[in-house]
Amino acid sequence: MIRLLFFILALIATMSYGAAADEVKSACQKISGKLASVSFRECDTLQMRPSGYRSVDGFPLLIKEYPPLEPRRPKGRVLLVGGTHGDELSSISIVFKWMHTLEKHHSGLFHWRINPLLNPDGALQPRHSRTNANKVDLNRNFTTPESNFGSPLAYWYGKARKNERRYPGPYPLSEPETNWLYQEIETFNPDVIIAVHAPYSLVDYDAPSRKNAPRRIGNLHKNLMGTFPGSLGNYAGINLGIPVITLELPHAGIMPTGKQINWLWTDLVRWLIRNV
């Protein structure tokens, strides 16, 4: 009887693993079909896993973890997110390139969790869009204390002049994508969050104190853009006190060169070593 129970449990686990693997393969086919700079093999060999959360249209939000390696104790936990805005395709592709760097060189210096594509519905449709399937700007959909510049919706009606590309949603965390990231921050408790965007060609930094803001990461120079209600920088950087580095690549649809990709990565890791 006990052997039968173990057999059934093993069978269920195998079936679940197979279903998850098929789901990731299907996701990789769609990602590689959209992004010329990410092949199916490049995506599939990373062996990402479904996070358990899905986008509005049901696309799995994928996660890749580079865990601590014994006996080394990591200096800190780093959460890396790309593709928050679906029309910033380079911000997705470069994260895939960096994951392959970690595939070769992960030493346990940091504990990484990586989501290369937070907004699949915006990115993978024929005409990609900044917003998700509900027309919500995910980087305006986080919670914001009223003392921090007012509510996202009030700000949108006022200073944002009802700009459709920056609609914060009907209420904070109304979207499944931001709910996943909110839960990920809660459970992983990162020491630093890195968000990749485009196309302003700069480094932004949100934290209670900006004295440790990187002056330069690769070919991107510091230019603090300000903090907006509902943004990840406001929520995590100002409200939670978790430093948020925002890398704004120079172009949304054009990838940096291989040399620039490596330069950005090297400077980013160097900053983490010095400041985490």
N, C-alpha and C positions, 0 to 999 in steps of 0.2 A: 504493500500500500504506500509506504514512504517512498519507495523507488518510483512508483507510478506518479506520485505527486511531484517529485523532482523532475521527472521526465516532462510532465505537463508544463511546469514552470519554465523549464529550459526551452521547450517548444514555443511557448508564448514569447519569451525573450528573443528567440531567434526570429520569429515572425515580425516582432516589433522593430528589431534592428533592420530587417530586410525592407520593411515598409519605409522606415526613415531614410535608408540609403537610396531607395527608389525616388523618394521625394526630393532628396538633395540632387540626384542626377537630373531629374526633371527641371528643377530650379536652375541648375547649371546650364542646361540646354537653352533655356530662355535668356539667361544672362549673357551667354556667349553669342546668342543670336542677335542681341542688341548691341553689345560692345565689341567693336572690332579688335580692341586691344586686349581682350580676355578670351582665350580659347576655351572650349569645353574641357579639354584635358587640364588646363591650368586651374580651372575652377574645381573640377571633380577630384583631382589628386589631393586637394587640400583636406578632404574628408571632413568638411564642416558638418554640423548637425543642426537639426531644427531646434529652435529655442522653446518650442511649445506655443509660441505666439504667431499670429498670422496678420497680414495686412487686411485692409478693408475688403479687398477682392480675393482674399484667401491665400495669398502667396506666403510661404513660410519665411519667417525672419530667421536667418541663419546665424550661427555663432561658431567661432573657432577659438579654442583655448590653448594657450601655451603655459602649462602649469609649472609650479615649482619643481625643481630637480634636486633630489637628494644628493649629497648632504648640504648643498648650498641653500641658504635662506635668502629669498629674493629681497631686494631693496624696497620693493613696493608693488602695488597692483595698478595696472594701467588699462583703462578702457578706451578702445579706439573705434570710432564710428565714421563710416563714409556714407554718402548718398542720402543725406537728410533731405536735400532738395533734388527731385528727380531729374531736373534739367542740368545738373552739374555732373555730367558723366565722368569727367576726369577724376572727380573725388571718389568714385567707386573703383575705377581701374587701378589707381595708384595704391589703394589699400590691398588689392590682390597682389600687386608687385611686392609690397612690404611683407605680406604673409609668406610669400615664397622666400624672402630673405630670412624670415624667422624659421622657416622649415629647415634651412641649412645651418643657421647660426644661433638658434635659441640655446642659451647657456644657463638659463635659470636666474639670470641677473634680475629680471623682472617677471612678474606673473601677469600675462596678457590675456585679455578677453577682447575679441574683435568681431564686429559686425560690419561687413563691407557695404551693405545696402539696406539702410533703414526704410527707404521709401520706394519699394519695388513697383508699386502701382503707378507712381509718377514717372519712374525711369523707364519701364519696360513697355509702355504703350507706344503705338506708332508715332504719335507726336508727344514726346516726353514733356512733363510739366513740373514746375517747382513744387506744386501742392500734391497731396495724396488724392485718392479716389473720391474723397468727400470734399475736395477743393479746400483743404485746410493746410496752412503752412505749419509743418511739424515743429519748426523752430520758433513758433509763437504759441504753442499749445501746452506748454508746461505751466505749473503753478507759479504764481508770483504773489508775494505778500503785498497787500494794499499799500504799505509804506514804500515799496520799491516801484515808484513811478506809476502807481495805479494799476487797474486790471488790464489784461491784454485786450479785452473787447472794447473797453472805454478808450484805450490808446488807439485802437484800430479805427474807431468811429471819429476820433479827434485828429491827432497828429498824423496818423497814417492815411487819413482821408479815404477810408474804405477801399484801400488798394486790394484788389482781389488776390493778388499774388501773396499777400501777407495776412490773409484772413486767419485769425487765431482759433477759429472754431467756436461753437456755442458756449463752451465752458472748458476750463483747464482739464487736460488729460481726457478729452472726449474721444481721442483716436486710439486704436489698438497699437499703433506703432509707438506712440509716445508712452502708452501704458507699459509696453515691454521695456523701453529704456528706463522708465521710472523704477520698475521692479528690479531691473538689472543693477541700477545704481544702489538700490536698497540692499540687495543680497550680496553683491560683489564688493561693495564698499570701496571703490577705487580711491587711490591716493591722487591720481591725476586722470582727467578725461581729455582725450584728443579728438576733436571733431574736424573733419576735412571738408572744405567747401571750395567754391570758385565763384567768380573770376576776378576778385579784387587785388590779387597779388600782394598779400600782406600776412603778418602774424598778429592775431588779436589774443588778448589774455584777460580772463575774468577770474578774480579772486578777491578776498577781503583786502589784501594788500597786493599792489602791483609791482613791488620792488624787485621781485624775481622774474618779472616778465622777460621772455627771451628777446634780445635785441635783434636777432636774426636767426632764422632757420633756413639753411640752404640759401637760395636766392630770394627768399621772402624776408622783408624787413618789418620791424614792429611798427604798427600804426593802429592804435587803440580806437576802435570804432564806436564805443559807447555800448551801454547795456539796455536791451529792449525788454519790455514786459512779455513774459511767456517764453523767452528764449532759454536755451540750455545754459548759456553763460550766466544769465540772471538766476535761474533756478539752482544750478549746482555750484557755480562759482561764487555768487554773492550770498545766496540763501543758505546753502549747505557748507560753504567754505572749502569745496573741492576745487582746486585750480583747474580751469578749463582753457586749454590751448586750442585756438581755432586757426587752422592753416587755410588760407584763401589762395588757391592755386591761380596762376595768371589767366588760364583759359578754361572755360567750362567744357568745351568739346575737343580740345587739343591736349594731348598728354605732354607732360614735361619729357625731356630727353632722358635716356637711361642714366647719363651722368648726373643730371639734376635730381632724378628720383633717388639715387644713392646718396647724393649730397644732403638732400632733405632728411633722409633717414638717419644718416650719421650725425647730423647736428641735433636732431630730435633726441636720439639716444644719449648724446653727450649732455644735453640739457637735463634729461631725466637723471642721469648719474649724479650731476652736481646739485640737483634741487629736490630730489625725492628722498 
